[in-house]
Amino acid sequence: MKRTIAIALLLILATTTAAFPGSARAADKIVFGVLPVMQALPLFVAQEKGLFADEGVEVELIPFRSGLEKDAAMAARQTQGYFGDMLTSIILGANQMPVSMVATIFNTTGDQRMFAVLAAPGTGKPSLTDLARKGIAGSSNTVIEYVTAKLLEKETPGADLNMIETKNILARMPMLLQGQVAGAVLPEPLVTLVEGKGATVVADDRGLGITPTTLLFTRDLIEKNTDAVRAFLRAVSRASALINQDQEMARPIMIKYARIPEPLQQSIAIPFFTPPAVPDKDLVMDVYNWLNEKGVLKSELTFDEMVRGGLLP
């Protein structure tokens, strides 16, 4: 069953708008949506260490419990930018929300992974092709399905993917651990958590560089307050460098803002953050074409509409 994020946004738009009375925001302040994930750590460090203020920009980070809520707030014009994945950024842009990605701040380079496909405990290590036939718990038309499809294509070109629709990430864990599904796709640090409970990683995105996290702003903000956007990016770049220089400095900040399971809070590795970079054109167009083929996009976009360069320090 095909369901677009745009439809989901409309369903919860009224609720989200009620949570943000009034749409007027101070012209000199950037209101930015974030998720409680460790890949957003440079944003939290920039806030805690006063780097935004040091660069001369006022930033209000608005935390959201889910990507769906974050996207709905953006569609309701309650935020001017957000942290997220390429797919939701492109979907928003193709559904009459004039936004552009300006930078990537994390990617699955080296041994770093963001997503993994896992097999249920006690089932050994089946092939990804076998799991895809039996059914993998995940979410259609999202980065979850995209990365799973790419991993499957790498193992067995042309193989079918049976995705068992499970939008709630936390619901996938007990389904997997109790053997209700043969496999599931999860993000870190949940991958590490369920590995410790007996699940087996069948495939992951480490080293592939296909699941970067991005920073996105409305085109209106980019055009009318370019200097503030540049200042924002300078602060994030400095925060990324600070984390890489002293990862343990960032651990209490990560624990404060990111949802890290208590057993992993002191042991999970702090990610390495690449310097903010303009999103890769080949990858952006691959994601765009994949979404277009699935019928998710309501209008056509060019690369220059999806990505705005020239803003990074």
Contacts in CASP RR format, 6 or more apart in sequence:
PFRMAT RR
TARGET T0000
AUTHOR 0000-0000-0000
METHOD contacts of the structure
MODEL  1
MKRTIAIALLLILATTTAAFPGSARAADKIVFGVLPVMQALPLFVAQEKG
LFADEGVEVELIPFRSGLEKDAAMAARQTQGYFGDMLTSIILGANQMPVS
MVATIFNTTGDQRMFAVLAAPGTGKPSLTDLARKGIAGSSNTVIEYVTAK
LLEKETPGADLNMIETKNILARMPMLLQGQVAGAVLPEPLVTLVEGKGAT
VVADDRGLGITPTTLLFTRDLIEKNTDAVRAFLRAVSRASALINQDQEMA
RPIMIKYARIPEPLQQSIAIPFFTPPAVPDKDLVMDVYNWLNEKGVLKSE
LTFDEMVRGGLLP
1 140 0 8 1.000
1 165 0 8 1.000
2 140 0 8 1.000
2 141 0 8 1.000
2 294 0 8 1.000
2 295 0 8 1.000
2 296 0 8 1.000
3 140 0 8 1.000
3 141 0 8 1.000
4 91 0 8 1.000
4 95 0 8 1.000
4 141 0 8 1.000
4 295 0 8 1.000
4 296 0 8 1.000
5 68 0 8 1.000
5 71 0 8 1.000
5 88 0 8 1.000
5 91 0 8 1.000
5 92 0 8 1.000
5 141 0 8 1.000
5 142 0 8 1.000
5 296 0 8 1.000
6 91 0 8 1.000
6 95 0 8 1.000
6 296 0 8 1.000
6 298 0 8 1.000
8 68 0 8 1.000
8 72 0 8 1.000
9 68 0 8 1.000
9 71 0 8 1.000
9 72 0 8 1.000
9 75 0 8 1.000
9 95 0 8 1.000
12 68 0 8 1.000
12 69 0 8 1.000
12 72 0 8 1.000
13 72 0 8 1.000
13 75 0 8 1.000
13 76 0 8 1.000
15 72 0 8 1.000
16 69 0 8 1.000
16 72 0 8 1.000
16 73 0 8 1.000
16 76 0 8 1.000
16 78 0 8 1.000
17 76 0 8 1.000
17 78 0 8 1.000
19 73 0 8 1.000
20 73 0 8 1.000
20 76 0 8 1.000
20 78 0 8 1.000
23 76 0 8 1.000
23 77 0 8 1.000
23 78 0 8 1.000
25 31 0 8 1.000
25 80 0 8 1.000
26 58 0 8 1.000
27 225 0 8 1.000
28 58 0 8 1.000
28 225 0 8 1.000
28 228 0 8 1.000
29 58 0 8 1.000
29 59 0 8 1.000
29 60 0 8 1.000
30 57 0 8 1.000
30 58 0 8 1.000
30 59 0 8 1.000
30 60 0 8 1.000
30 80 0 8 1.000
30 81 0 8 1.000
30 217 0 8 1.000
30 221 0 8 1.000
30 225 0 8 1.000
30 228 0 8 1.000
30 229 0 8 1.000
30 232 0 8 1.000
31 60 0 8 1.000
31 62 0 8 1.000
31 78 0 8 1.000
31 79 0 8 1.000
31 80 0 8 1.000
31 81 0 8 1.000
32 43 0 8 1.000
32 59 0 8 1.000
32 60 0 8 1.000
32 61 0 8 1.000
32 62 0 8 1.000
32 79 0 8 1.000
32 80 0 8 1.000
32 81 0 8 1.000
32 82 0 8 1.000
32 83 0 8 1.000
32 232 0 8 1.000
33 61 0 8 1.000
33 62 0 8 1.000
33 63 0 8 1.000
33 64 0 8 1.000
33 70 0 8 1.000
33 73 0 8 1.000
33 74 0 8 1.000
33 79 0 8 1.000
33 81 0 8 1.000
33 82 0 8 1.000
33 83 0 8 1.000
34 40 0 8 1.000
34 43 0 8 1.000
34 44 0 8 1.000
34 61 0 8 1.000
34 62 0 8 1.000
34 63 0 8 1.000
34 64 0 8 1.000
34 70 0 8 1.000
34 82 0 8 1.000
34 83 0 8 1.000
35 63 0 8 1.000
35 64 0 8 1.000
35 66 0 8 1.000
35 67 0 8 1.000
35 70 0 8 1.000
35 83 0 8 1.000
35 84 0 8 1.000
36 63 0 8 1.000
36 65 0 8 1.000
36 257 0 8 1.000
36 258 0 8 1.000
36 259 0 8 1.000
37 187 0 8 1.000
37 258 0 8 1.000
37 259 0 8 1.000
38 188 0 8 1.000
38 189 0 8 1.000
38 254 0 8 1.000
38 258 0 8 1.000
38 260 0 8 1.000
38 268 0 8 1.000
38 270 0 8 1.000
38 271 0 8 1.000
39 83 0 8 1.000
39 105 0 8 1.000
39 106 0 8 1.000
39 114 0 8 1.000
39 213 0 8 1.000
39 271 0 8 1.000
40 83 0 8 1.000
40 213 0 8 1.000
40 257 0 8 1.000
40 258 0 8 1.000
41 239 0 8 1.000
41 243 0 8 1.000
41 250 0 8 1.000
41 253 0 8 1.000
41 254 0 8 1.000
41 257 0 8 1.000
41 258 0 8 1.000
41 270 0 8 1.000
41 271 0 8 1.000
41 273 0 8 1.000
42 105 0 8 1.000
42 236 0 8 1.000
42 239 0 8 1.000
42 240 0 8 1.000
42 243 0 8 1.000
42 273 0 8 1.000
43 61 0 8 1.000
43 83 0 8 1.000
43 236 0 8 1.000
43 239 0 8 1.000
44 61 0 8 1.000
44 253 0 8 1.000
44 254 0 8 1.000
44 256 0 8 1.000
44 257 0 8 1.000
44 258 0 8 1.000
45 51 0 8 1.000
45 239 0 8 1.000
45 242 0 8 1.000
45 243 0 8 1.000
45 250 0 8 1.000
45 253 0 8 1.000
46 52 0 8 1.000
46 59 0 8 1.000
46 235 0 8 1.000
46 236 0 8 1.000
46 238 0 8 1.000
46 239 0 8 1.000
47 59 0 8 1.000
47 61 0 8 1.000
48 253 0 8 1.000
48 256 0 8 1.000
49 239 0 8 1.000
49 242 0 8 1.000
50 235 0 8 1.000
51 235 0 8 1.000
51 236 0 8 1.000
51 238 0 8 1.000
51 239 0 8 1.000
52 58 0 8 1.000
52 59 0 8 1.000
52 231 0 8 1.000
52 232 0 8 1.000
52 235 0 8 1.000
54 235 0 8 1.000
55 231 0 8 1.000
55 232 0 8 1.000
55 234 0 8 1.000
55 235 0 8 1.000
55 238 0 8 1.000
56 231 0 8 1.000
57 228 0 8 1.000
57 231 0 8 1.000
57 232 0 8 1.000
57 235 0 8 1.000
59 232 0 8 1.000
59 235 0 8 1.000
62 73 0 8 1.000
62 78 0 8 1.000
62 79 0 8 1.000
63 257 0 8 1.000
64 70 0 8 1.000
64 73 0 8 1.000
67 84 0 8 1.000
67 88 0 8 1.000
68 167 0 8 1.000
70 79 0 8 1.000
70 82 0 8 1.000
70 84 0 8 1.000
71 82 0 8 1.000
71 88 0 8 1.000
71 92 0 8 1.000
73 79 0 8 1.000
73 82 0 8 1.000
74 81 0 8 1.000
74 82 0 8 1.000
74 92 0 8 1.000
74 97 0 8 1.000
74 99 0 8 1.000
74 216 0 8 1.000
74 218 0 8 1.000
75 92 0 8 1.000
75 97 0 8 1.000
77 218 0 8 1.000
80 217 0 8 1.000
80 218 0 8 1.000
80 221 0 8 1.000
81 99 0 8 1.000
81 215 0 8 1.000
81 216 0 8 1.000
81 217 0 8 1.000
81 218 0 8 1.000
81 221 0 8 1.000
82 215 0 8 1.000
82 216 0 8 1.000
83 105 0 8 1.000
83 213 0 8 1.000
83 214 0 8 1.000
83 215 0 8 1.000
83 216 0 8 1.000
84 213 0 8 1.000
84 214 0 8 1.000
84 215 0 8 1.000
84 216 0 8 1.000
85 142 0 8 1.000
85 143 0 8 1.000
85 211 0 8 1.000
85 212 0 8 1.000
85 213 0 8 1.000
85 214 0 8 1.000
86 101 0 8 1.000
86 143 0 8 1.000
86 212 0 8 1.000
86 214 0 8 1.000
86 279 0 8 1.000
86 283 0 8 1.000
86 284 0 8 1.000
86 287 0 8 1.000
87 141 0 8 1.000
87 142 0 8 1.000
87 143 0 8 1.000
87 146 0 8 1.000
87 287 0 8 1.000
87 291 0 8 1.000
88 142 0 8 1.000
88 143 0 8 1.000
89 99 0 8 1.000
89 101 0 8 1.000
89 214 0 8 1.000
89 216 0 8 1.000
89 306 0 8 1.000
90 284 0 8 1.000
90 287 0 8 1.000
90 288 0 8 1.000
90 291 0 8 1.000
90 297 0 8 1.000
90 301 0 8 1.000
90 306 0 8 1.000
91 141 0 8 1.000
91 291 0 8 1.000
91 296 0 8 1.000
91 297 0 8 1.000
92 99 0 8 1.000
92 216 0 8 1.000
93 99 0 8 1.000
93 301 0 8 1.000
93 305 0 8 1.000
93 306 0 8 1.000
94 291 0 8 1.000
94 296 0 8 1.000
94 297 0 8 1.000
94 298 0 8 1.000
94 299 0 8 1.000
94 300 0 8 1.000
94 301 0 8 1.000
95 297 0 8 1.000
95 298 0 8 1.000
95 299 0 8 1.000
96 298 0 8 1.000
96 299 0 8 1.000
97 218 0 8 1.000
98 218 0 8 1.000
98 219 0 8 1.000
98 220 0 8 1.000
99 216 0 8 1.000
99 217 0 8 1.000
99 218 0 8 1.000
99 219 0 8 1.000
100 216 0 8 1.000
100 217 0 8 1.000
100 219 0 8 1.000
100 222 0 8 1.000
100 305 0 8 1.000
100 306 0 8 1.000
100 307 0 8 1.000
100 308 0 8 1.000
101 214 0 8 1.000
101 215 0 8 1.000
101 216 0 8 1.000
101 279 0 8 1.000
101 284 0 8 1.000
101 306 0 8 1.000
101 307 0 8 1.000
101 308 0 8 1.000
102 214 0 8 1.000
102 215 0 8 1.000
102 216 0 8 1.000
102 217 0 8 1.000
102 222 0 8 1.000
102 229 0 8 1.000
102 233 0 8 1.000
102 278 0 8 1.000
102 307 0 8 1.000
102 308 0 8 1.000
102 309 0 8 1.000
102 311 0 8 1.000
102 312 0 8 1.000
103 214 0 8 1.000
103 215 0 8 1.000
103 233 0 8 1.000
103 236 0 8 1.000
103 276 0 8 1.000
103 277 0 8 1.000
103 278 0 8 1.000
103 279 0 8 1.000
103 311 0 8 1.000
103 312 0 8 1.000
104 212 0 8 1.000
104 213 0 8 1.000
104 214 0 8 1.000
104 215 0 8 1.000
104 274 0 8 1.000
104 276 0 8 1.000
104 277 0 8 1.000
104 278 0 8 1.000
104 279 0 8 1.000
104 280 0 8 1.000
105 212 0 8 1.000
105 213 0 8 1.000
105 214 0 8 1.000
105 215 0 8 1.000
105 236 0 8 1.000
105 240 0 8 1.000
105 273 0 8 1.000
105 274 0 8 1.000
105 276 0 8 1.000
106 114 0 8 1.000
106 212 0 8 1.000
106 213 0 8 1.000
106 271 0 8 1.000
106 273 0 8 1.000
106 274 0 8 1.000
107 209 0 8 1.000
107 211 0 8 1.000
107 212 0 8 1.000
107 213 0 8 1.000
107 274 0 8 1.000
108 114 0 8 1.000
108 205 0 8 1.000
108 206 0 8 1.000
108 207 0 8 1.000
108 208 0 8 1.000
108 209 0 8 1.000
108 210 0 8 1.000
108 211 0 8 1.000
108 212 0 8 1.000
109 207 0 8 1.000
109 209 0 8 1.000
109 272 0 8 1.000
109 274 0 8 1.000
110 206 0 8 1.000
110 207 0 8 1.000
111 206 0 8 1.000
111 207 0 8 1.000
112 206 0 8 1.000
112 207 0 8 1.000
112 271 0 8 1.000
112 272 0 8 1.000
113 188 0 8 1.000
113 191 0 8 1.000
113 204 0 8 1.000
113 205 0 8 1.000
113 206 0 8 1.000
113 207 0 8 1.000
114 187 0 8 1.000
114 188 0 8 1.000
114 205 0 8 1.000
114 211 0 8 1.000
114 213 0 8 1.000
115 143 0 8 1.000
115 144 0 8 1.000
115 147 0 8 1.000
115 148 0 8 1.000
115 185 0 8 1.000
115 186 0 8 1.000
115 187 0 8 1.000
115 188 0 8 1.000
115 191 0 8 1.000
115 204 0 8 1.000
115 205 0 8 1.000
115 211 0 8 1.000
116 185 0 8 1.000
116 186 0 8 1.000
116 188 0 8 1.000
116 191 0 8 1.000
116 201 0 8 1.000
116 202 0 8 1.000
116 203 0 8 1.000
116 204 0 8 1.000
116 205 0 8 1.000
117 128 0 8 1.000
117 131 0 8 1.000
117 136 0 8 1.000
117 148 0 8 1.000
117 151 0 8 1.000
117 183 0 8 1.000
117 184 0 8 1.000
117 185 0 8 1.000
117 201 0 8 1.000
117 202 0 8 1.000
117 203 0 8 1.000
117 204 0 8 1.000
118 176 0 8 1.000
118 183 0 8 1.000
118 184 0 8 1.000
118 185 0 8 1.000
118 186 0 8 1.000
118 191 0 8 1.000
118 194 0 8 1.000
118 195 0 8 1.000
118 199 0 8 1.000
118 200 0 8 1.000
118 201 0 8 1.000
118 202 0 8 1.000
119 125 0 8 1.000
119 126 0 8 1.000
119 131 0 8 1.000
119 182 0 8 1.000
119 183 0 8 1.000
119 199 0 8 1.000
119 200 0 8 1.000
119 202 0 8 1.000
120 176 0 8 1.000
120 177 0 8 1.000
120 178 0 8 1.000
120 179 0 8 1.000
120 181 0 8 1.000
120 182 0 8 1.000
120 183 0 8 1.000
120 199 0 8 1.000
121 177 0 8 1.000
121 179 0 8 1.000
121 197 0 8 1.000
121 198 0 8 1.000
121 199 0 8 1.000
121 200 0 8 1.000
122 198 0 8 1.000
123 182 0 8 1.000
123 200 0 8 1.000
124 200 0 8 1.000
125 200 0 8 1.000
125 202 0 8 1.000
126 182 0 8 1.000
126 202 0 8 1.000
127 155 0 8 1.000
127 156 0 8 1.000
127 202 0 8 1.000
128 151 0 8 1.000
128 152 0 8 1.000
128 155 0 8 1.000
128 156 0 8 1.000
128 202 0 8 1.000
128 203 0 8 1.000
129 152 0 8 1.000
129 155 0 8 1.000
129 156 0 8 1.000
129 159 0 8 1.000
131 182 0 8 1.000
131 183 0 8 1.000
131 202 0 8 1.000
132 148 0 8 1.000
132 152 0 8 1.000
132 159 0 8 1.000
132 160 0 8 1.000
132 161 0 8 1.000
132 162 0 8 1.000
133 159 0 8 1.000
133 160 0 8 1.000
133 162 0 8 1.000
134 162 0 8 1.000
134 182 0 8 1.000
134 183 0 8 1.000
135 162 0 8 1.000
135 163 0 8 1.000
135 164 0 8 1.000
135 181 0 8 1.000
135 182 0 8 1.000
135 183 0 8 1.000
136 148 0 8 1.000
136 161 0 8 1.000
136 162 0 8 1.000
136 163 0 8 1.000
136 164 0 8 1.000
136 181 0 8 1.000
136 182 0 8 1.000
136 183 0 8 1.000
136 184 0 8 1.000
136 185 0 8 1.000
137 163 0 8 1.000
137 164 0 8 1.000
137 166 0 8 1.000
137 172 0 8 1.000
137 175 0 8 1.000
137 176 0 8 1.000
137 181 0 8 1.000
137 183 0 8 1.000
137 184 0 8 1.000
137 185 0 8 1.000
138 144 0 8 1.000
138 145 0 8 1.000
138 148 0 8 1.000
138 163 0 8 1.000
138 164 0 8 1.000
138 165 0 8 1.000
138 166 0 8 1.000
138 167 0 8 1.000
138 172 0 8 1.000
138 184 0 8 1.000
138 185 0 8 1.000
139 145 0 8 1.000
139 163 0 8 1.000
139 165 0 8 1.000
139 166 0 8 1.000
139 167 0 8 1.000
140 163 0 8 1.000
140 165 0 8 1.000
141 291 0 8 1.000
141 294 0 8 1.000
141 296 0 8 1.000
143 211 0 8 1.000
144 185 0 8 1.000
145 161 0 8 1.000
145 163 0 8 1.000
146 210 0 8 1.000
146 211 0 8 1.000
146 287 0 8 1.000
146 290 0 8 1.000
147 185 0 8 1.000
147 205 0 8 1.000
147 210 0 8 1.000
147 211 0 8 1.000
148 161 0 8 1.000
148 163 0 8 1.000
148 185 0 8 1.000
149 161 0 8 1.000
149 290 0 8 1.000
150 208 0 8 1.000
150 210 0 8 1.000
151 203 0 8 1.000
151 204 0 8 1.000
151 205 0 8 1.000
152 159 0 8 1.000
152 161 0 8 1.000
153 159 0 8 1.000
155 203 0 8 1.000
164 181 0 8 1.000
166 172 0 8 1.000
166 175 0 8 1.000
166 181 0 8 1.000
166 184 0 8 1.000
169 186 0 8 1.000
169 187 0 8 1.000
169 190 0 8 1.000
172 181 0 8 1.000
172 184 0 8 1.000
172 185 0 8 1.000
172 186 0 8 1.000
173 184 0 8 1.000
173 186 0 8 1.000
173 190 0 8 1.000
173 193 0 8 1.000
173 194 0 8 1.000
174 180 0 8 1.000
175 181 0 8 1.000
175 184 0 8 1.000
176 183 0 8 1.000
176 184 0 8 1.000
176 186 0 8 1.000
176 194 0 8 1.000
176 199 0 8 1.000
177 194 0 8 1.000
177 197 0 8 1.000
177 198 0 8 1.000
177 199 0 8 1.000
183 202 0 8 1.000
186 194 0 8 1.000
188 268 0 8 1.000
189 260 0 8 1.000
189 261 0 8 1.000
189 264 0 8 1.000
189 268 0 8 1.000
190 261 0 8 1.000
191 201 0 8 1.000
191 204 0 8 1.000
192 264 0 8 1.000
192 268 0 8 1.000
193 261 0 8 1.000
193 263 0 8 1.000
193 264 0 8 1.000
195 201 0 8 1.000
205 211 0 8 1.000
209 283 0 8 1.000
210 283 0 8 1.000
212 279 0 8 1.000
212 280 0 8 1.000
212 283 0 8 1.000
214 279 0 8 1.000
215 232 0 8 1.000
215 233 0 8 1.000
215 236 0 8 1.000
215 276 0 8 1.000
217 229 0 8 1.000
217 308 0 8 1.000
219 308 0 8 1.000
221 228 0 8 1.000
221 229 0 8 1.000
222 229 0 8 1.000
222 308 0 8 1.000
222 311 0 8 1.000
226 311 0 8 1.000
229 311 0 8 1.000
230 311 0 8 1.000
230 313 0 8 1.000
233 276 0 8 1.000
233 311 0 8 1.000
233 312 0 8 1.000
233 313 0 8 1.000
234 313 0 8 1.000
236 276 0 8 1.000
237 275 0 8 1.000
237 276 0 8 1.000
237 312 0 8 1.000
237 313 0 8 1.000
240 273 0 8 1.000
240 274 0 8 1.000
240 275 0 8 1.000
240 276 0 8 1.000
241 275 0 8 1.000
242 249 0 8 1.000
242 250 0 8 1.000
243 249 0 8 1.000
243 250 0 8 1.000
243 270 0 8 1.000
243 271 0 8 1.000
243 273 0 8 1.000
244 272 0 8 1.000
244 273 0 8 1.000
247 270 0 8 1.000
248 270 0 8 1.000
250 270 0 8 1.000
251 265 0 8 1.000
251 266 0 8 1.000
251 270 0 8 1.000
254 260 0 8 1.000
254 270 0 8 1.000
255 265 0 8 1.000
260 268 0 8 1.000
276 312 0 8 1.000
276 313 0 8 1.000
277 312 0 8 1.000
278 307 0 8 1.000
278 309 0 8 1.000
278 310 0 8 1.000
278 312 0 8 1.000
279 306 0 8 1.000
279 307 0 8 1.000
281 303 0 8 1.000
281 307 0 8 1.000
284 303 0 8 1.000
284 306 0 8 1.000
284 307 0 8 1.000
285 303 0 8 1.000
288 297 0 8 1.000
288 301 0 8 1.000
288 306 0 8 1.000
291 297 0 8 1.000
292 300 0 8 1.000
END
